[in-house]
């Protein structure tokens, strides 16, 4: 059995405990609920610590499960972190999905509001997602880059279908690179915002909107 990361041993919690520490009965989680619980714990830990400092014992202790159960869901740490990254990517894509037929300019404010709502509500997950590129494991980094590629394609598809920006996309081969750069800019702004940058959500939204419209200007 693969050990994720060393440091502490001997922690052994029974999976799906039927009673809490006060002796009260509690409902056992379903398979999906348990997996979601573990991913939420992982998002928190990976957002607070570098990849190589997250230990299986920490996850098991916080979740109240045995290490064996954790291995049942995720055979190795890279699989666990990759699942956290994929979960956050799916959330972001869902919350920012464009509405067909609505001009990009009209959608931009609402789309950024939804994105910033996600960033604020799921701050641990957002930070964990963007720590993935610094992980030493190449498999995790591939998952992260694939997730960024999905965001990029979603934006480019919306631009291509837009009467105003579709022609820009066709005539300027640098548009794809511009969108990729804008995603990196928006990520940096949001991470600073979460660290306490003195900006309100409206200011962050307007800053990111101006930046995208600026790189797309003829």
C-alpha positions in Angstrom: 0.0 0.0 0.0 1.3 3.4 -0.9 2.0 5.9 1.9 1.2 9.4 1.0 3.6 11.4 3.1 5.4 10.5 6.3 5.5 12.3 9.6 2.9 10.7 12.0 1.9 7.1 12.4 -0.4 5.1 14.5 -3.6 7.1 13.9 -6.4 4.7 13.3 -10.0 5.9 13.1 -12.9 3.5 12.3 -14.7 4.2 9.1 -18.3 5.3 9.2 -18.6 5.5 13.0 -22.1 5.1 14.2 -21.6 7.2 17.3 -19.9 10.6 17.9 -17.5 11.4 20.8 -20.5 12.2 23.0 -22.0 8.8 22.5 -24.8 10.1 20.3 -25.9 8.0 17.3 -25.3 9.6 13.9 -26.3 8.8 10.3 -23.7 7.0 8.2 -22.7 8.8 5.1 -23.5 7.4 1.6 -20.6 6.7 -0.7 -21.0 10.0 -2.5 -21.4 12.0 0.7 -18.3 10.4 2.1 -16.3 11.2 -1.0 -17.5 14.7 -1.0 -16.6 15.1 2.7 -13.1 13.8 2.0 -12.6 16.2 -0.9 -13.8 19.1 1.2 -11.2 18.2 3.8 -8.6 17.8 1.1 -9.4 21.2 -0.4 -8.9 22.8 3.0 -5.6 21.1 3.8 -4.1 21.6 0.3 -5.1 25.3 0.4 -3.2 25.7 3.7 -0.1 23.6 3.1 2.2 22.6 0.3 1.5 19.3 -1.4 4.3 17.4 0.3 3.2 18.6 3.7 -0.3 17.1 3.6 -0.4 13.7 5.4 -2.9 10.9 5.1 -3.2 10.9 8.9 -4.5 14.5 8.9 -7.2 13.8 6.3 -8.3 10.6 8.1 -8.3 12.4 11.5 -10.4 15.4 10.4 -12.8 13.2 8.4 -13.1 10.7 11.2 -12.3 7.7 9.0 -9.7 5.0 8.9 -6.7 5.2 6.6 -7.9 2.1 4.9 -11.2 3.7 3.9 -9.3 6.7 2.5 -7.2 4.4 0.5 -10.4 2.7 -0.8 -11.5 6.0 -2.3 -8.1 7.3 -3.4 -5.2 4.9 -3.8 -2.5 7.5 -3.5 -2.1 11.2 -2.6 -1.8 12.2 -6.3 -5.2 10.6 -6.9 -6.7 12.5 -4.0 -5.2 15.9 -5.0 -6.2 15.3 -8.6 -9.8 14.6 -7.5 -9.8 17.9 -5.5 -8.6 19.8 -8.6 -11.2 18.2 -10.8 -14.0 18.9 -8.3 -13.0 22.6 -8.2 -12.7 22.8 -12.0 -16.1 21.3 -12.5 -17.6 23.8 -10.1 -16.0 26.8 -11.8 -17.0 25.7 -15.3 -20.6 25.1 -14.1 -20.9 28.4 -12.4 -19.5 30.4 -15.3 -21.1 28.6 -18.2 -22.1 31.1 -20.9 -25.7 31.5 -21.9 -26.1 30.7 -25.7 -27.3 33.7 -27.7 -26.5 36.4 -25.2 -23.7 38.8 -26.2 -20.4 38.4 -24.4 -20.5 42.0 -23.2 -23.8 41.4 -21.5 -22.7 38.2 -19.9 -19.3 39.4 -18.7 -20.5 41.1 -15.6 -22.8 38.3 -14.6 -20.1 35.7 -15.4 -17.5 37.4 -13.3 -20.0 37.9 -10.5 -20.6 34.1 -10.5 -16.9 33.4 -10.6 -16.1 35.8 -7.7 -19.0 34.2 -5.7 -17.3 30.8 -6.2 -13.9 32.3 -5.2 -15.4 33.7 -2.0 -17.6 30.8 -1.1 -15.1 28.1 -1.9 -11.9 29.9 -1.0 -10.2 26.7 0.2 -11.0 24.9 -3.0 -9.9 27.8 -5.1 -6.6 28.1 -3.4 -6.0 24.3 -3.5 -6.8 24.3 -7.2 -4.2 26.9 -8.0 -1.6 25.2 -5.8 -1.7 22.2 -8.1 0.8 23.6 -10.6 3.4 23.8 -7.8 2.9 20.1 -6.9 5.9 18.0 -7.6 3.7 15.2 -9.1 3.5 15.4 -12.9 0.1 13.6 -12.9 -1.4 16.3 -10.7 0.0 19.1 -12.8 -1.4 17.5 -15.9 -4.9 17.5 -14.3 -4.5 21.1 -13.4 -3.4 22.2 -16.9 -6.2 20.2 -18.4 -8.6 22.0 -16.1 -7.2 25.4 -17.2 -7.5 24.3 -20.8 -11.2 23.6 -20.2 -11.7 27.2 -18.9 -9.8 28.6 -21.8 -11.9 26.6 -24.3 -15.1 27.7 -22.6 -14.2 31.4 -23.0 -13.0 31.0 -26.6 -16.2 29.2 -27.6 -18.3 32.0 -26.2 -16.2 34.6 -28.0 -16.3 32.6 -31.3 -20.2 32.6 -31.1 -20.4 36.3 -30.4 -21.2 38.7 -33.2 -18.8 41.3 -31.9 -15.9 39.2 -30.8 -16.2 36.3 -33.2 -14.5 38.3 -36.1 -11.8 39.4 -33.7 -11.1 35.7 -32.9 -10.8 34.8 -36.5 -8.6 37.8 -37.5 -6.2 37.8 -34.6 -4.1 34.6 -34.0 -3.0 36.1 -30.7 -6.5 36.0 -29.1 -6.0 32.5 -27.7 -2.8 33.6 -26.0 -4.5 36.8 -24.8 -7.3 34.8 -23.1 -4.7 32.5 -21.5 -2.9 35.6 -20.1 -6.2 37.0 -18.9 -7.0 33.9 -17.0 -3.6 34.1 -15.3 -4.2 37.8 -14.5 -7.6 37.0 -13.0 -6.2 34.2 -10.9 -3.5 36.5 -9.5 -6.0 39.2 -8.7 -8.4 36.8 -7.0 -5.7 35.2 -4.9 -4.6 38.7 -3.7 -8.2 39.5 -3.0 -8.5 36.5 -0.8 -5.3 37.5 1.0 -7.0 40.7 2.0 -6.3 43.2 -0.8 -8.4 46.4 -0.1 -10.8 45.9 -2.9 -14.6 45.2 -2.9 -16.1 42.5 -5.1 -17.4 45.1 -7.6 -13.9 46.6 -7.9 -12.4 43.2 -8.6 -15.1 42.4 -11.1 -14.6 45.7 -13.0 -10.9 45.3 -13.0 -11.1 41.8 -14.5 -13.7 42.9 -17.0 -11.7 45.9 -18.2 -8.6 43.6 -18.6 -10.5 41.1 -20.8 -12.1 43.8 -23.0 -8.7 45.5 -23.2 -6.9 42.5 -24.6 -9.7 41.9 -27.1 -9.7 45.4 -28.4 -8.9 45.7 -32.1 
